[in-house]
Amino acid sequence: MQWDIVLCAKLYRQRRLLLDELVTKTYPVEDFEKVAADAGAGTGRVARAALRC
């Protein structure tokens, strides 16, 4: 498992693992409740959210 994380980090830095393109919307960490509501509402607003720290 630890090796997988190292490999993923390496591929991401090489732009061969495009994680940023998978995120639909980013939120500040303070908006966790809104993230949960948007992701779980089934409204289609957010498919994959990420929290910014």
N, C-alpha and C positions, 0 to 999 in steps of 0.2 A: 504494500500500500504506500509506504513512504516513497518508494522509487517512482510510483505512478505520479505522485504530486510533483516530484522533481522533473519528470518528463513533461508533464503538462505545463509547468512554469517555463521550461526551456522552449517548448513549441509556441507558447503564447508570446514570449519575447521575440521569437523569430517570425511572428505573424503567420504561423502555420496552424494555430489553434485560435479561431476567431470568436472568442468569448464575448467581446463587446457587441458584436452583431446579433447575439442571441437575446440581449436585454431589450425589452420593450420600452421600459421607462425606469428612471432612477429617482430615488427619493432621499431626502436627508434622514438620518437615523431617527430624528425626533418625530417623523411622520409614520412610525411603524404601524400605528392603528389604521391609518389611511391605506397603507400598503396592503395590510391584511384584508381590509374591506374591498379594495379595488380588485385584488387577485381572487378573492373568494366570492365575489358578487355574481359572477357568471354573466356580466354585462359585456364582456369582450373588450373592456377598456385596457386591460393589462393581461398579457399572456405570461410574461416573465419579468418580474420586478427585481431591482437590486437596491440595497440601502447604501448610501454614501456615508462613510464614517469620517 
